[in-house]
Amino acid sequence: MSRTSPHRPHPHRPHTYRRRARRTLLTLTLAVLLALVPGTASAYPAPGYVTGDIAVHDPSMLRDPSGQYLLHSTGEGLQVRTSTDRVAFGRAGNAFTTRPGWWKEYSSVPEAWAPDVSYQGGRYWMYYSVSSFGSNTSAIGLAVSSTGRPGSWSDRGVVIASRTGDDHNAIDPHLFVDDDGRWWLSFGSWWSGLKLIRIDPATGKRLAGDTALRPIAARPGGGGIEAPFIVKRNGYYYLFASYDRCCAGVDSTYRIKVGRATAVTGPYVDRTGTPLTNGGGTPVMETQGRYIGPGGQSVMRDVDGDLLVYHYYDGQDGGRSKLGVNLLNWSGGWPTAY
């Protein structure tokens, strides 16, 4: 969750009755919102029904082989929560019991943000950000684990770094593994936008011999764009990103947009054909009612479909950041949350 404009200090299938309860509550909540906001026939849905310790930023969720959900998020050595039903979440601890010493080179706190956790080749891989306040002195680190549980992570050090004077920022990583077995890491924020690099599957680090820093999204003239996340569906690569201002409570203007391409390297365009490298992006979720500034998103494939996992700020609870989970519908070739 490290940002550079204002920086923040920053299944098994659920039981039938719980699924029905969640859907019922979601339907009722959305109905109330629609009643309160005139002319919102195409309004975005309220976050899915989740309970417990859900004060998170930049959530990354997956389901382990036993069916338990693991939710990693920003702060405190990278927080870990677990759930057996995708409804009730509880704190399990921190990924790192001891912070790696190299973090101090990039953050005076020192702290880490925006973990991206995936399961590849029998191991859990976590890419994460370490960054200093208000600058692009930043680095993306890598850790691996056989269980994904708190305290089990072995840190592998820096994958890519940025310094003052660079035109990009090495934060907000996301690992995408293509059908051909190639590994790609997207990252970036503000400055010249989002980037893509090749990763060596054997090491998790940059692929030797490929130093290309590929642009995939930007906002000419400035403005917030961060937290890239790539998925492949129905022959297209979809790039999700968070736009505008994060981490300002009820004043946050964060929103989630998407573009698609026929190659992982792009060019990504929105529904109107505008390139994401030229400020394009089709809205997926924006502020609505009490649900302010959704962003910091990831996408998880589950038994009942793809999930959009994100944080938002609750306008009826002092602007606290909370976990949001919604299903995605891909009909028509573009993702919509419901």
Summary of the structure (lengths in Angstrom):
residues: 338
radius of gyration: 18.6
end to end distance: 24.8
largest distance: 57.3
contacts: 1184
relative contact order: 0.14
helix: 10%
strand: 43%
